[in-house]
């Protein structure tokens, strides 16, 4: 039998973590609501504010880093924070999502963080590079899954902005000369529910599980100072739950990030522990409910990310809400040293986005990450091409992808959009941004 208390999870994306939290609340015997575009409304009538669906507490799982302009989503969370208790309040979440803001907060609290420099002037930013040594980390202040992060030689010029996002320089801290790794510690309330070493994949220096990094359980082997550091960092930022990233250098441990929407899958793979039941427990108890602690720990051994019973039915018009782009579209290509507005061709047959070598050099796409074999749709053979991180702005949204570099000087368009970007859009092959009239369906002017 369910209790009367209802926990809502605010998430506009269909993430596995959101599903796991909702299912954990259900398993603990309480009602759930998934606050999404399809079902959420706030009404003000005669000075009375009503939330529909009504909930007693909100678990904030908004992925602000995926938004081109996160202020809208932040405003939504702030509105709900005015009328209901919220775990991971919008203020704390925004501080955490802005990597330099969180670094500033942690440093002010006396916690160890890498040296870093943010400047609104490119001259000031580049003038301060020498103090970081031969290599430096260059980051966008808001990023996700390792996107918007580069390791550069200190003689590579950089801009204070990558597209519309502020960027900064940060000291590169490495302890293991053979393979870069760091610690991810998941904190919920005052509990460390799991911890893992994350190892960068071959040919990579970033340790994100989303990039293919390996993981190793270290939950029971954490030094006391690291446990204290992770808990203090979560508390200083003001979060109720977070994935805290820590790296060991020659002079000790340093805090890298405090992630309010850290994923669960890598941690569960490494430790066999899911944070979802602990977040569910915190929400229920914060709203005045009671939870069986033994049941929470039983549920921790299972990451249930199946479709929750409360998942709202999709709107009939939801298909039309996906942005439509053309066969040829105007986009913004962004790198470490600049950005260019160019015409790009949409190719749904290409897995990976591709950029012309001259354009890549012009905007500064960062160092080559790997050499991969690319198979063309028109020929059976494959060709080896270098790949780099690239930020592409399409229709008001930014996408960080691993793009291949090739000589496209003999082609009409310096950028080809692959499925890594096009999966977020509907492609209308009749539309061309470089023509005043749509391309006719029987038009044979196909360049490549």
C-alpha positions in Angstrom: 0.0 0.0 0.0 1.4 3.4 -1.0 1.7 6.3 1.4 0.0 9.6 0.8 3.3 11.5 0.3 4.2 12.2 -3.3 7.8 12.7 -4.7 8.2 14.5 -8.0 11.3 14.4 -10.2 11.8 17.4 -12.4 13.5 16.2 -15.6 12.7 17.2 -19.1 15.0 14.5 -20.5 14.3 10.7 -20.5 17.4 9.8 -18.5 18.0 6.4 -16.9 18.8 8.2 -13.6 15.4 9.9 -13.5 13.7 6.6 -14.1 15.8 4.9 -11.4 14.9 7.5 -8.8 11.2 7.3 -9.5 11.2 3.5 -9.4 13.1 3.6 -6.1 10.4 5.9 -4.6 7.7 3.5 -5.8 9.6 0.5 -4.3 9.8 2.3 -1.0 6.0 2.6 -1.0 5.4 6.3 -1.9 3.6 8.0 -4.8 5.6 9.5 -7.7 5.2 12.1 -10.4 7.5 12.8 -13.3 7.4 16.5 -13.9 7.8 17.0 -17.7 6.6 19.2 -20.4 3.6 16.9 -21.1 2.0 17.2 -17.7 3.4 20.1 -15.6 1.6 23.4 -15.0 1.5 26.2 -12.4 -1.6 28.2 -12.0 -2.1 31.5 -10.1 -5.7 32.3 -9.4 -6.8 35.0 -6.9 -3.3 34.9 -5.4 -3.4 31.2 -4.9 -0.6 29.1 -6.5 -1.4 25.6 -7.6 1.0 23.0 -9.0 -0.2 20.2 -11.2 0.6 17.4 -10.8 0.7 18.1 -7.0 3.8 16.8 -5.2 5.2 17.3 -1.7 8.9 17.6 -2.7 10.8 17.9 -6.0 14.0 16.1 -6.9 15.8 18.4 -9.4 17.3 16.5 -12.3 17.4 19.3 -14.9 20.4 18.9 -17.2 21.3 22.5 -17.5 24.6 21.8 -19.3 22.6 20.5 -22.3 20.7 23.7 -22.7 22.1 26.5 -25.0 20.5 29.1 -22.7 20.1 27.4 -19.3 18.3 30.4 -17.8 14.9 29.1 -18.9 15.3 25.8 -17.2 16.8 27.5 -14.2 13.8 29.8 -14.0 11.5 26.8 -14.0 13.4 25.2 -11.1 13.4 28.5 -9.3 9.7 28.8 -9.6 9.1 25.3 -8.2 11.6 26.1 -5.4 9.3 28.9 -4.3 6.4 26.7 -3.8 7.8 23.2 -2.9 10.9 21.9 -1.1 13.6 21.0 -3.8 16.6 18.7 -3.5 19.5 20.3 -5.3 18.1 23.8 -5.4 18.5 25.8 -8.6 21.0 28.2 -7.0 23.3 25.3 -5.8 22.8 23.5 -9.2 23.8 26.5 -11.2 26.9 27.1 -9.0 27.9 23.5 -9.6 27.2 23.4 -13.3 29.4 26.5 -13.8 32.8 24.9 -13.3 34.6 28.1 -12.5 31.9 29.3 -10.1 32.1 26.0 -8.2 35.9 26.2 -8.2 35.7 29.7 -6.7 33.3 28.6 -4.0 35.5 25.6 -3.1 38.7 27.7 -3.0 37.0 30.3 -0.8 36.0 27.5 1.6 39.7 26.5 1.9 39.3 23.3 -0.2 42.2 22.3 -2.6 41.4 23.0 -6.3 43.7 23.2 -9.3 45.0 26.7 -10.2 42.8 28.3 -12.9 42.4 31.5 -14.8 39.2 33.0 -16.3 39.4 36.3 -18.1 36.9 38.2 -20.2 39.7 39.5 -22.4 41.6 37.1 -24.8 44.8 39.2 -24.2 44.6 38.7 -20.5 43.8 35.0 -20.8 46.7 34.3 -23.2 49.1 36.5 -21.2 48.6 34.3 -18.1 49.3 30.9 -19.8 53.0 30.5 -19.1 52.4 29.8 -15.4 50.5 26.6 -16.2 53.6 24.7 -17.6 54.0 22.9 -21.0 50.4 21.7 -21.1 47.1 23.2 -19.9 43.5 22.2 -19.6 41.1 24.5 -21.5 37.4 24.2 -20.6 34.1 25.8 -21.2 32.6 26.8 -17.9 29.5 24.7 -18.6 30.0 21.4 -20.3 29.0 17.7 -20.0 30.3 14.2 -20.6 33.8 15.5 -21.3 32.6 17.9 -24.0 34.1 21.3 -24.1 37.4 20.2 -22.6 40.7 20.2 -24.3 44.3 19.6 -23.3 46.5 22.1 -25.1 50.2 23.1 -25.5 50.7 26.4 -23.8 51.7 28.1 -27.0 48.3 27.5 -28.6 46.2 30.7 -28.5 42.8 30.5 -27.0 39.6 32.6 -26.8 37.8 33.6 -23.6 34.6 32.2 -25.2 33.8 29.0 -27.1 30.6 29.9 -29.0 28.3 31.5 -26.4 30.0 29.8 -23.4 32.7 31.3 -21.2 36.0 29.3 -21.2 39.0 29.2 -18.8 42.4 27.7 -18.3 43.1 25.2 -15.6 46.3 23.5 -14.3 46.7 19.9 -15.6 47.2 17.6 -12.6 48.5 14.1 -13.2 49.8 11.5 -10.8 50.0 8.4 -13.0 52.3 8.9 -16.0 51.1 5.8 -17.7 47.3 6.3 -17.7 45.3 9.3 -16.5 42.7 8.6 -13.9 40.6 10.3 -11.2 38.1 9.5 -8.5 34.3 9.8 -8.7 32.6 9.8 -5.3 28.9 9.8 -5.1 27.5 11.7 -2.0 23.9 11.7 -0.9 23.1 13.7 2.2 25.9 12.9 4.6 26.5 9.4 3.0 29.1 8.3 0.5 27.1 5.7 -1.4 29.9 4.6 -3.7 33.2 5.5 -5.2 35.2 4.5 -8.2 38.5 5.1 -10.0 37.9 6.2 -13.6 40.6 5.5 -16.1 40.9 7.3 -19.4 40.5 5.1 -22.5 43.5 4.4 -24.7 44.6 7.6 -26.6 42.5 9.8 -24.4 43.2 11.8 -21.2 39.6 12.4 -20.1 38.1 9.8 -17.8 34.4 10.2 -18.4 32.5 6.9 -18.6 30.5 8.4 -21.5 33.8 8.5 -23.5 34.6 4.9 -22.9 36.7 5.1 -19.7 37.2 2.0 -17.4 36.0 2.0 -13.8 37.2 0.3 -10.6 35.4 0.0 -7.2 37.3 1.9 -4.4 34.3 2.5 -2.1 35.9 0.7 0.8 39.4 1.9 0.2 39.0 5.7 0.3 41.3 7.6 2.6 39.5 9.5 5.3 40.7 12.9 3.9 39.1 12.1 0.5 35.8 11.2 2.1 35.8 14.4 4.1 36.8 16.4 1.1 33.9 15.0 -1.0 31.3 15.6 1.7 32.6 19.1 2.4 32.6 20.0 -1.3 28.9 18.8 -1.7 28.0 20.8 1.4 29.9 24.0 0.4 28.2 24.1 -3.0 24.9 23.6 -1.3 23.9 20.3 -3.0 21.9 17.5 -1.5 23.5 14.8 -3.8 26.4 15.0 -6.2 29.1 13.1 -8.0 32.4 14.6 -6.7 35.5 14.3 -9.0 38.9 14.3 -7.3 42.3 13.9 -8.8 45.6 13.0 -7.0 48.6 15.1 -7.9 52.2 15.1 -6.7 51.2 17.4 -3.8 48.0 15.7 -2.8 44.4 15.6 -3.8 42.5 18.3 -5.7 38.8 18.8 -6.3 37.9 19.0 -10.0 34.1 19.2 -10.2 30.9 18.7 -8.1 28.3 17.3 -10.5 24.7 17.7 -9.5 23.4 15.4 -12.3 26.2 12.8 -12.4 25.2 9.5 -14.1 24.6 6.3 -12.2 25.6 3.7 -14.8 29.4 3.9 -14.4 29.2 3.8 -10.6 26.8 0.9 -10.6 29.1 -1.0 -13.1 32.1 -0.5 -10.8 30.5 -0.9 -7.3 27.2 -2.7 -7.8 25.6 0.2 -5.9 22.9 2.6 -7.2 22.5 6.1 -5.7 18.8 6.1 -6.7 17.4 4.5 -3.5 19.4 6.9 -1.4 18.2 9.9 -3.3 14.6 8.6 -2.9 15.1 8.1 0.8 16.5 11.6 1.2 13.5 13.1 -0.6 10.9 11.0 1.3 12.5 11.9 4.7 12.9 15.6 3.8 9.2 15.7 3.0 8.3 14.1 6.4 8.0 10.4 5.4 9.6 7.3 7.0 11.8 4.8 5.2 12.9 1.3 6.0 16.8 1.6 5.9 17.2 -2.1 5.2 14.9 -1.8 2.2 17.0 1.1 0.9 20.2 -1.0 1.0 18.4 -3.9 -0.6 17.3 -1.7 -3.5 20.8 -0.2 -3.8 22.0 -3.5 -5.3 19.7 -3.0 -8.4 19.7 -0.2 -10.9 16.1 -0.3 -12.0 15.8 2.2 -15.0 12.7 0.6 -16.5 9.8 2.8 -17.6 8.2 4.2 -14.4 4.5 3.8 -13.8 4.1 7.6 -13.6 5.7 8.4 -16.9 3.3 10.7 -18.7 1.9 9.8 -22.1 3.7 11.8 -24.8 1.8 14.7 -26.4 0.3 13.9 -29.8 2.1 17.0 -31.1 5.4 16.1 -29.6 6.8 14.9 -33.0 6.4 18.4 -34.5 8.2 20.0 -31.6 11.5 18.6 -32.8 13.4 21.3 -34.8 13.4 20.8 -38.5 16.7 21.6 -40.4 17.4 21.5 -44.1 19.6 19.5 -46.5 21.9 22.6 -46.3 21.9 24.5 -43.0 23.7 27.5 -41.6 25.6 26.5 -38.5 28.4 27.9 -36.2 31.6 25.9 -35.9 33.4 26.7 -32.7 36.9 25.8 -31.4 39.5 27.0 -28.9 40.7 30.0 -31.0 37.5 31.2 -32.7 34.3 30.4 -34.5 32.9 30.6 -38.0 29.4 30.7 -39.4 29.3 28.3 -42.4 27.0 26.3 -44.6 26.8 22.6 -43.7 25.4 19.7 -45.5 23.2 17.2 -43.6 24.1 13.6 -44.3 21.9 11.0 -42.5 24.1 8.2 -43.9 27.2 9.5 -42.1 27.7 8.3 -38.5 30.2 11.1 -37.7 30.3 14.8 -38.4 33.2 15.9 -40.6 35.0 19.2 -40.9 37.4 20.6 -43.5 41.0 20.7 -42.4 41.5 24.4 -43.1 38.3 25.3 -41.2 39.5 23.1 -38.3 42.8 24.9 -38.2 41.1 28.3 -38.4 38.9 27.9 -35.4 41.2 25.7 -33.3 39.6 22.3 -32.8 42.2 21.2 -30.3 44.7 18.3 -30.5 44.0 15.1 -32.6 42.4 12.6 -30.3 42.6 9.5 -32.5 42.9 8.1 -36.0 39.8 6.2 -37.1 38.6 4.5 -40.2 35.7 6.2 -42.0 33.6 4.3 -44.5 32.0 6.4 -47.2 28.4 5.6 -48.3 29.5 5.9 -51.9 32.5 3.5 -51.8 33.1 0.2 -50.1 36.6 1.0 -48.9 37.4 2.9 -45.8 39.9 5.7 -45.2 41.8 6.7 -42.0 41.2 10.2 -40.7 42.1 12.1 -37.6 39.3 13.0 -35.2 39.0 16.1 -32.9 36.5 17.6 -30.5 34.3 20.1 -32.2 31.5 22.3 -30.9 28.7 23.0 -33.5 25.8 25.4 -33.0 22.6 24.4 -34.9 19.3 26.2 -34.5 20.2 27.7 -31.1 21.6 24.5 -29.6 25.2 23.5 -29.1 26.6 20.0 -29.8 30.0 18.7 -28.8 31.0 15.9 -31.1 34.1 14.0 -32.1 34.5 15.0 -35.7 36.7 13.7 -38.4 39.1 16.0 -40.3 39.4 15.8 -44.1 40.2 18.0 -47.1 36.9 19.3 -48.2 38.3 22.1 -50.3 37.0 20.5 -53.5 33.5 20.2 -52.0 30.8 22.8 -51.7 30.5 22.7 -47.9 33.3 22.8 -45.3 31.2 20.9 -42.8 29.1 17.7 -43.0 26.6 17.0 -40.3 26.5 13.3 -39.3 24.0 11.4 -37.3 25.8 12.3 -34.1 24.1 15.7 -34.5 21.2 15.0 -36.8 19.7 12.5 -34.4 18.4 15.6 -32.5 16.5 17.0 -35.5 14.2 16.2 -38.4 15.9 16.7 -41.8 13.8 18.1 -44.6 15.9 17.4 -47.8 13.8 20.0 -49.7 15.1 22.9 -47.6 18.4 24.6 -48.3 19.7 27.6 -46.4 21.8 28.6 -49.4 18.8 28.9 -51.7 15.8 31.1 -51.5 13.5 28.3 -52.7 13.3 24.7 -51.2 15.0 22.0 -53.1 12.5 20.1 -55.2 12.2 16.4 -54.5 13.2 15.5 -58.0 16.2 17.9 -58.1 19.4 16.1 -59.0 21.8 18.7 -57.8 23.4 16.6 -55.1 27.0 17.6 -54.6 28.4 14.6 -52.8 
